[in-house]
Amino acid sequence: MPTLFGPTRKCRGTLSRRDVLQVGALGLGGLTLADVLRLRAQAAPAMRRDKSVIMIWLRGGPSHIDSYDMKPAAPAEVRGEFHPIPTNVPGIEICEHLPLHAQIMDKLAIVRGIRSNDLGDHTPHYISTGFPDRGLRPALGSIVSHLRPRSDGLPPYVSVYRPESEGPTYLGPAHAAFVPQGEDLENLRLVRGVTLGRLEDRRNLLKRLDSLRRDADQSGTFAALDEFSTQAFEMIATPKARAALDLGQESDETRARYGRFWQSFLMSRRLVEAGVNLVTLKIGDWDTHEHNFRDMRDQLPELDRGFHALVTDLYDRGLEQDVAVVMWGEFGRAPRISRIAGRDHWPEAGAAVIAGGGFQVGQAIGETDGHAGQSTGKPYTPSNVLASVYGHLGIDPAITIPDRNNRPMHVLDDREPVRELVTGL
């Protein structure tokens, strides 16, 4: 059976000039550019589009010792002001300001002693790419967008905040996050007086113009524009994306249950429920060099409320196997209390909370010393957590993608997952 790209061609992020010429020839037989994009998507390796991830960034690096890795037996200048409480999993204790977490600990896994980078960089490069190199590699969402293209009107990668540090780098701008704010959100609506029929006419005209100018393009710019145009038309013409972003469909009672951060948490739940593969959001500000306990006393209960509502909603909707949730910061906080009741950066140890995804939950993974200063064994890193996430999405992190110099770059270099999440051992 003849194929569009031939028997040995691999699916790529853009169409070459030869592909375009083939498309033009096939178009005479009724094959449209939209059909080609769908065929290209079908040619990608074994897709599992029913799997999604919500990545929650606690910007600033929350204090692990005052939340998920408490040390009540440590000296006062280490243990701080908060007290641990038991959870519904015997032997696991967490902060007193997280009582709703404690009620659903059997649905959560805590990874303790995560070793981050030494750069002290507040941008989430390591936790979004798996590389401590200040954003030289594509973010997780851009990788997902590249390897899991869609043609159903939904973007594969959405960021609920403007993620300057979650760039697509050498994958190109077509694989940047869709940000449902400002102009991006307004652009999902049809301009007054433009019907779907007229929109389709404009799409066809644009395709004919693109076929002329692409012949002169040597940089790949038009290919990226082509992907942008296709995604934009699909998102405008298909009500799925607009409906997922319409928080007006949620009741006042639901909003109240999610608390202060309801907009970000609720939007992420609606997006993955609709089928978006990767959603990132930013919750709070945890850069507590000063007034650590005052600020955490204010934010932890609201985080507790929103996260509990999100996880329980996913379970109530039967999505706990299909949707994985990862919540963490870029590093932890120093064991010893410093100036004005604060805690400084601490890349030696941090914590992540994970739910859903079919992972082995109801456990605390890893252990730190008596001051929560470092792991007592071989520490896991953000790369290990991301390897687990890629596994959930059905993406092999050993896959290589060519960079701008056509060098094959692995999705991850350290591809060992958090084994306890996968095996429970």
Protein Blocks (a to p, Z undefined) as FASTA:
>chain_A
ZZfkojkbccdfbdcfklmmmmmmmmmnopafklmmmmmmmmpgcidfkbccdddddehi
aafklmmmccfkbcfklnombdcdddfbehiacdfklmmmmmmmmmpccdehiacdfkop
abfklmmnopaeehpaccfklmmmmmmccfehpafbdcfbdcfklcgklnojklcccdde
hjlmmmmpccehiafklmmmmmmmmmmmmmmmmmmpcnlmmmmmmmmmmmmmmmmmpmkl
mmmmmmklpcfklmmmnommlmmmmmmmmmmmnopabdcddedjfbffgoklmmmmmmmm
mmmmmmmmmmmmmmmnopmmmpccddddfbdcdfbaceehiacddfkbccdddeejhiae
hiaedjddfkopacfbdcddfklmmmmmmmmnopafkbccddfkopacdfbfblcdcfkl
mnoZZ
